[in-house]
Amino acid sequence: MGYTIAQAAEKTGLSEHTLRYYEREGLLPFVKRTPGGIRSFQDSDFEWLALICCLKKTGMQIKEIKQFVDWCKEGDSTLEKRREMLVGHREAVVRRIADLRKCLDNIDCKIRCYTSACEAGTGAPYLCTKKG
């Protein structure tokens, strides 16, 4: 079954503009067109879109995603390159998560300080340095 760009946008939560942009950037080379030139998204295209969105949300740049897509188009000779790219990206995501956890711990500490200050009706929570 083929989906129009409007249906694809609704199904993915992406805008039609974003889908067109991804296509222009070469991220959706497998999207078919009808004889009249209308895009016809297939179920397999939604799998690609899910991967693109995952990589984008985790900080991969469009040009890197494009490289990955190009390697996919080249076939099995690029399997190791694709695997290495994903391993490297995973490592970057793990580091980012660790950094975000540290930030979250800091925020939680400040919330505890402000909660204590609010309960006491006084205090300088911006000076709070206690942990735990």
MDAnalysis code that builds the backbone (N, CA, C; Angstrom):
import MDAnalysis as mda
import numpy as np

u = mda.Universe.empty(396, n_residues=132, atom_resindex=np.repeat(np.arange(132), 3), trajectory=True)
u.add_TopologyAttr("name", ["N", "CA", "C"] * 132)
u.add_TopologyAttr("resid", np.arange(1, 133))
u.add_TopologyAttr("resname", ["MET", "GLY", "TYR", "THR", "ILE", "ALA", "GLN", "ALA", "ALA", "GLU", "LYS", "THR", "GLY", "LEU", "SER", "GLU", "HIS", "THR", "LEU", "ARG", "TYR", "TYR", "GLU", "ARG", "GLU", "GLY", "LEU", "LEU", "PRO", "PHE", "VAL", "LYS", "ARG", "THR", "PRO", "GLY", "GLY", "ILE", "ARG", "SER", "PHE", "GLN", "ASP", "SER", "ASP", "PHE", "GLU", "TRP", "LEU", "ALA", "LEU", "ILE", "CYS", "CYS", "LEU", "LYS", "LYS", "THR", "GLY", "MET", "GLN", "ILE", "LYS", "GLU", "ILE", "LYS", "GLN", "PHE", "VAL", "ASP", "TRP", "CYS", "LYS", "GLU", "GLY", "ASP", "SER", "THR", "LEU", "GLU", "LYS", "ARG", "ARG", "GLU", "MET", "LEU", "VAL", "GLY", "HIS", "ARG", "GLU", "ALA", "VAL", "VAL", "ARG", "ARG", "ILE", "ALA", "ASP", "LEU", "ARG", "LYS", "CYS", "LEU", "ASP", "ASN", "ILE", "ASP", "CYS", "LYS", "ILE", "ARG", "CYS", "TYR", "THR", "SER", "ALA", "CYS", "GLU", "ALA", "GLY", "THR", "GLY", "ALA", "PRO", "TYR", "LEU", "CYS", "THR", "LYS", "LYS", "GLY"])
u.atoms.positions = np.array([
    [0.839, -1.176, 0.000],
    [0.000, 0.000, 0.000],
    [0.884, 1.239, 0.000],
    [0.549, 2.208, -0.815],
    [1.295, 3.456, -0.876],
    [0.601, 4.550, -0.085],
    [1.409, 5.401, 0.553],
    [0.901, 6.523, 1.325],
    [1.345, 7.819, 0.663],
    [0.482, 8.807, 0.639],
    [0.848, 10.124, 0.132],
    [1.772, 10.791, 1.139],
    [2.356, 11.905, 0.756],
    [3.230, 12.616, 1.684],
    [2.438, 13.127, 2.887],
    [1.183, 13.518, 2.676],
    [0.342, 13.970, 3.794],
    [0.084, 12.823, 4.759],
    [-0.206, 11.649, 4.227],
    [-0.440, 10.481, 5.074],
    [0.845, 10.067, 5.790],
    [1.969, 10.158, 5.085],
    [3.259, 9.824, 5.696],
    [3.581, 10.802, 6.823],
    [3.283, 12.066, 6.602],
    [3.520, 13.073, 7.638],
    [2.669, 12.773, 8.866],
    [1.420, 12.451, 8.642],
    [0.523, 12.134, 9.760],
    [0.989, 10.889, 10.504],
    [1.399, 9.888, 9.740],
    [1.810, 8.613, 10.335],
    [3.099, 8.749, 11.149],
    [4.002, 9.631, 10.714],
    [5.303, 9.761, 11.381],
    [5.368, 10.906, 12.386],
    [4.462, 11.862, 12.251],
    [4.541, 13.049, 13.103],
    [5.519, 14.076, 12.570],
    [6.108, 13.808, 11.419],
    [6.990, 14.769, 10.759],
    [6.153, 15.643, 9.840],
    [6.630, 16.818, 9.557],
    [5.897, 17.683, 8.631],
    [6.187, 17.259, 7.188],
    [5.298, 17.648, 6.295],
    [5.532, 17.391, 4.868],
    [6.819, 18.079, 4.429],
    [7.044, 19.280, 4.952],
    [8.261, 20.033, 4.627],
    [9.502, 19.227, 5.018],
    [9.485, 18.634, 6.212],
    [10.623, 17.835, 6.672],
    [10.833, 16.622, 5.791],
    [9.754, 15.967, 5.405],
    [9.876, 14.799, 4.519],
    [10.472, 15.200, 3.170],
    [10.027, 16.328, 2.642],
    [10.596, 16.808, 1.371],
    [12.078, 17.150, 1.538],
    [12.404, 17.784, 2.659],
    [13.799, 18.135, 2.937],
    [14.658, 16.873, 3.004],
    [14.202, 15.867, 3.739],
    [14.952, 14.620, 3.838],
    [15.146, 13.992, 2.458],
    [14.132, 14.071, 1.639],
    [14.255, 13.520, 0.292],
    [15.274, 14.316, -0.527],
    [15.189, 15.636, -0.441],
    [16.147, 16.495, -1.177],
    [17.584, 16.230, -0.737],
    [17.775, 15.957, 0.538],
    [19.111, 15.705, 1.080],
    [19.605, 14.292, 0.778],
    [18.765, 13.481, 0.154],
    [19.177, 12.137, -0.224],
    [18.987, 11.092, 0.852],
    [18.177, 11.417, 1.864],
    [17.970, 10.467, 2.954],
    [16.860, 9.464, 2.659],
    [16.073, 9.735, 1.648],
    [14.951, 8.843, 1.304],
    [15.030, 8.422, -0.164],
    [16.123, 7.779, -0.546],
    [16.289, 7.447, -1.965],
    [15.370, 6.339, -2.454],
    [14.727, 5.647, -1.525],
    [13.927, 4.500, -1.919],
    [12.441, 4.821, -2.054],
    [12.058, 6.067, -1.762],
    [10.646, 6.447, -1.888],
    [10.285, 6.441, -3.373],
    [9.260, 5.665, -3.685],
    [8.797, 5.536, -5.070],
    [7.921, 6.734, -5.449],
    [7.722, 6.882, -6.705],
    [6.806, 7.901, -7.223],
    [5.831, 7.224, -8.177],
    [4.625, 7.754, -8.194],
    [3.625, 7.248, -9.126],
    [3.981, 7.730, -10.521],
    [3.343, 7.181, -11.566],
    [3.607, 7.679, -12.917],
    [3.367, 9.195, -13.043],
    [2.504, 9.735, -12.202],
    [2.242, 11.173, -12.207],
    [3.239, 11.969, -11.384],
    [4.228, 11.304, -10.774],
    [5.269, 11.987, -10.023],
    [4.966, 12.211, -8.550],
    [3.872, 11.639, -8.065],
    [3.499, 11.814, -6.652],
    [4.244, 10.783, -5.812],
    [4.791, 11.236, -4.700],
    [5.497, 10.322, -3.801],
    [4.533, 9.262, -3.281],
    [5.040, 8.041, -3.193],
    [4.243, 6.937, -2.665],
    [5.083, 6.212, -1.626],
    [4.855, 6.564, -0.362],
    [5.605, 5.970, 0.733],
    [5.105, 4.555, 0.991],
    [6.057, 3.633, 1.172],
    [5.750, 2.242, 1.467],
    [6.088, 1.974, 2.933],
    [5.619, 0.850, 3.451],
    [5.901, 0.506, 4.843],
    [7.399, 0.502, 5.130],
    [8.200, 0.022, 4.193],
    [9.654, -0.012, 4.394],
    [10.235, 1.395, 4.519],
    [9.617, 2.372, 3.887],
    [10.078, 3.756, 4.014],
    [9.908, 4.268, 5.446],
    [8.889, 3.788, 6.135],
    [8.668, 4.208, 7.518],
    [9.742, 3.638, 8.444],
    [10.257, 2.466, 8.104],
    [11.377, 1.921, 8.868],
    [12.610, 2.808, 8.703],
    [12.859, 3.251, 7.465],
    [13.963, 4.179, 7.199],
    [13.766, 5.471, 7.972],
    [12.561, 5.998, 7.916],
    [12.275, 7.253, 8.615],
    [12.479, 7.122, 10.121],
    [12.100, 5.981, 10.669],
    [12.303, 5.754, 12.104],
    [13.795, 5.765, 12.435],
    [14.603, 5.151, 11.595],
    [16.047, 5.146, 11.823],
    [16.613, 6.554, 11.672],
    [16.194, 7.266, 10.641],
    [16.663, 8.637, 10.431],
    [16.325, 9.498, 11.650],
    [15.095, 9.399, 12.128],
    [14.672, 10.190, 13.289],
    [15.477, 9.805, 14.529],
    [15.736, 8.527, 14.715],
    [16.532, 8.058, 15.846],
    [17.937, 8.648, 15.782],
    [18.567, 8.549, 14.638],
    [19.924, 9.063, 14.499],
    [19.961, 10.576, 14.688],
    [18.977, 11.260, 14.122],
    [18.908, 12.728, 14.235],
    [18.696, 13.137, 15.691],
    [17.753, 12.495, 16.367],
    [17.467, 12.832, 17.772],
    [18.665, 12.590, 18.674],
    [19.515, 11.657, 18.287],
    [20.676, 11.340, 19.119],
    [21.919, 12.095, 18.663],
    [21.731, 13.086, 17.807],
    [22.812, 14.013, 17.494],
    [23.579, 13.776, 16.211],
    [23.197, 12.793, 15.423],
    [23.917, 12.585, 14.166],
    [23.510, 13.670, 13.172],
    [24.492, 14.210, 12.495],
    [24.260, 15.268, 11.522],
    [23.672, 14.691, 10.221],
    [22.933, 15.533, 9.501],
    [22.312, 15.109, 8.231],
    [23.360, 14.553, 7.270],
    [24.530, 15.206, 7.177],
    [25.539, 14.721, 6.221],
    [26.047, 13.331, 6.601],
    [26.090, 13.029, 7.904],
    [26.502, 11.693, 8.340],
    [25.408, 10.668, 8.031],
    [24.167, 11.058, 8.252],
    [23.054, 10.159, 7.920],
    [23.055, 9.897, 6.423],
    [23.330, 10.927, 5.638],
    [23.392, 10.782, 4.174],
    [24.487, 9.784, 3.799],
    [25.639, 9.876, 4.462],
    [26.718, 8.923, 4.190],
    [26.268, 7.502, 4.489],
    [25.573, 7.324, 5.604],
    [25.053, 6.012, 5.973],
    [24.096, 5.488, 4.900],
    [23.185, 6.343, 4.455],
    [22.222, 5.959, 3.413],
    [22.966, 5.595, 2.129],
    [23.964, 6.401, 1.770],
    [24.738, 6.108, 0.552],
    [25.417, 4.748, 0.660],
    [25.960, 4.456, 1.840],
    [26.588, 3.142, 2.023],
    [25.555, 2.031, 1.913],
    [24.356, 2.265, 2.425],
    [23.285, 1.264, 2.298],
    [22.971, 1.000, 0.835],
    [22.935, 2.057, 0.051],
    [22.650, 1.913, -1.382],
    [23.748, 1.123, -2.092],
    [24.981, 1.225, -1.594],
    [26.103, 0.521, -2.222],
    [26.045, -0.984, -1.992],
    [25.355, -1.399, -0.933],
    [25.198, -2.835, -0.702],
    [26.130, -3.400, 0.345],
    [26.289, -4.708, 0.300],
    [26.993, -5.454, 1.334],
    [28.469, -5.085, 1.482],
    [29.062, -4.491, 0.468],
    [30.486, -4.136, 0.557],
    [30.733, -3.065, 1.620],
    [29.688, -2.414, 2.081],
    [29.841, -1.339, 3.072],
    [29.304, -1.732, 4.448],
    [29.008, -2.992, 4.653],
    [28.452, -3.433, 5.933],
    [29.341, -3.029, 7.109],
    [30.640, -3.257, 6.990],
    [31.560, -2.942, 8.084],
    [31.613, -1.432, 8.335],
    [31.612, -0.620, 7.295],
    [31.602, 0.838, 7.460],
    [30.349, 1.292, 8.208],
    [29.219, 0.714, 7.842],
    [27.963, 1.081, 8.504],
    [27.978, 0.663, 9.970],
    [28.464, -0.540, 10.225],
    [28.547, -1.019, 11.598],
    [29.453, -0.115, 12.421],
    [30.621, 0.230, 11.870],
    [31.559, 1.101, 12.579],
    [30.940, 2.469, 12.854],
    [30.217, 2.998, 11.883],
    [29.569, 4.295, 12.081],
    [28.575, 4.215, 13.237],
    [27.777, 3.175, 13.258],
    [26.782, 3.034, 14.324],
    [27.436, 2.788, 15.683],
    [28.523, 2.024, 15.710],
    [29.238, 1.796, 16.968],
    [29.785, 3.126, 17.491],
    [30.392, 3.915, 16.619],
    [30.916, 5.214, 17.023],
    [29.820, 6.148, 17.500],
    [28.707, 6.130, 16.804],
    [27.587, 6.987, 17.202],
    [27.024, 6.535, 18.543],
    [26.937, 5.236, 18.740],
    [26.447, 4.709, 20.017],
    [27.335, 5.184, 21.164],
    [28.646, 5.129, 20.961],
    [29.574, 5.582, 21.996],
    [29.348, 7.063, 22.321],
    [29.117, 7.867, 21.305],
    [28.846, 9.294, 21.524],
    [27.542, 9.483, 22.298],
    [26.533, 8.679, 21.980],
    [25.245, 8.768, 22.683],
    [25.416, 8.366, 24.148],
    [26.187, 7.317, 24.410],
    [26.425, 6.878, 25.790],
    [27.116, 7.992, 26.579],
    [28.106, 8.649, 25.967],
    [28.782, 9.770, 26.646],
    [27.802, 10.909, 26.920],
    [26.956, 11.199, 25.959],
    [25.969, 12.273, 26.123],
    [24.986, 11.949, 27.246],
    [24.552, 10.705, 27.310],
    [23.639, 10.286, 28.385],
    [24.321, 10.459, 29.738],
    [25.602, 10.074, 29.843],
    [26.334, 10.221, 31.108],
    [26.415, 11.696, 31.501],
    [26.695, 12.572, 30.530],
    [26.739, 14.009, 30.802],
    [25.382, 14.523, 31.261],
    [24.338, 14.075, 30.608],
    [22.987, 14.505, 30.983],
    [22.613, 14.003, 32.375],
    [23.060, 12.797, 32.726],
    [22.782, 12.274, 34.079],
    [23.447, 13.146, 35.143],
    [24.674, 13.583, 34.878],
    [25.368, 14.480, 35.812],
    [24.584, 15.787, 35.951],
    [24.120, 16.319, 34.838],
    [23.323, 17.552, 34.879],
    [22.029, 17.324, 35.659],
    [21.395, 16.199, 35.440],
    [20.160, 15.884, 36.158],
    [20.411, 15.769, 37.660],
    [21.528, 15.151, 38.028],
    [21.879, 15.064, 39.448],
    [22.036, 16.463, 40.048],
    [22.675, 17.353, 39.327],
    [22.859, 18.729, 39.786],
    [21.516, 19.426, 39.950],
    [20.635, 19.260, 38.970],
    [19.301, 19.860, 39.044],
    [18.530, 19.297, 40.227],
    [18.584, 17.967, 40.416],
    [17.894, 17.343, 41.551],
    [18.409, 17.893, 42.876],
    [19.710, 18.091, 42.973],
    [20.301, 18.654, 44.186],
    [19.737, 20.053, 44.442],
    [19.665, 20.859, 43.412],
    [19.139, 22.220, 43.563],
    [17.656, 22.195, 43.944],
    [16.922, 21.258, 43.393],
    [15.494, 21.139, 43.756],
    [15.371, 20.816, 45.241],
    [16.199, 19.885, 45.723],
    [16.171, 19.561, 47.154],
    [16.504, 20.790, 47.999],
    [17.481, 21.558, 47.572],
    [17.863, 22.772, 48.316],
    [16.719, 23.780, 48.338],
    [16.101, 23.996, 47.188],
    [14.982, 24.937, 47.118],
    [13.788, 24.431, 47.927],
    [13.562, 23.128, 47.908],
    [12.470, 22.555, 48.700],
    [12.718, 22.818, 50.184],
    [13.932, 22.581, 50.640],
    [14.273, 22.843, 52.043],
    [14.120, 24.320, 52.378],
    [14.589, 25.182, 51.481],
    [14.489, 26.620, 51.719],
    [13.031, 27.064, 51.762],
    [12.210, 26.510, 50.881],
    [10.782, 26.854, 50.862],
    [10.104, 26.393, 52.153],
    [10.437, 25.191, 52.600],
    [9.843, 24.674, 53.837],
    [10.278, 25.499, 55.049],
    [11.521, 25.973, 55.026],
    [12.035, 26.775, 56.141],
    [11.607, 28.235, 56.022],
    [11.173, 28.613, 54.824],
    [10.772, 29.995, 54.593],
    [11.941, 30.942, 54.446],
    [13.100, 30.407, 54.297],
    [14.296, 31.239, 54.155],
    [15.422, 30.398, 53.569],
    [16.485, 31.062, 53.269],
    [17.663, 30.342, 52.789],
    [18.193, 30.921, 51.509],
    [19.346, 30.491, 51.162],
    [19.999, 30.907, 49.925],
    [20.298, 29.648, 49.110],
    [19.277, 29.073, 48.466],
    [19.472, 27.780, 47.796],
    [20.469, 27.817, 46.647],
    [20.719, 28.995, 46.121],
    [21.679, 29.065, 45.020],
    [23.090, 28.770, 45.521],
    [23.299, 28.843, 46.847],
    [24.600, 28.526, 47.438],
    [24.693, 27.066, 47.876],
    [23.602, 26.355, 47.767],
    [23.546, 24.973, 48.236],
    [24.561, 24.122, 47.503],
    [25.352, 23.408, 48.263],
    [26.345, 22.511, 47.653],
    [26.224, 21.094, 48.168],
    [25.280, 20.859, 49.065],
    [25.168, 19.504, 49.624],
    [24.634, 18.530, 48.582],
    [25.070, 17.318, 48.687],
    [24.642, 16.237, 47.779],
    [23.818, 15.250, 48.573],
    [23.097, 14.404, 47.835],
    [22.388, 13.319, 48.481],
    [20.984, 13.581, 48.804],
])
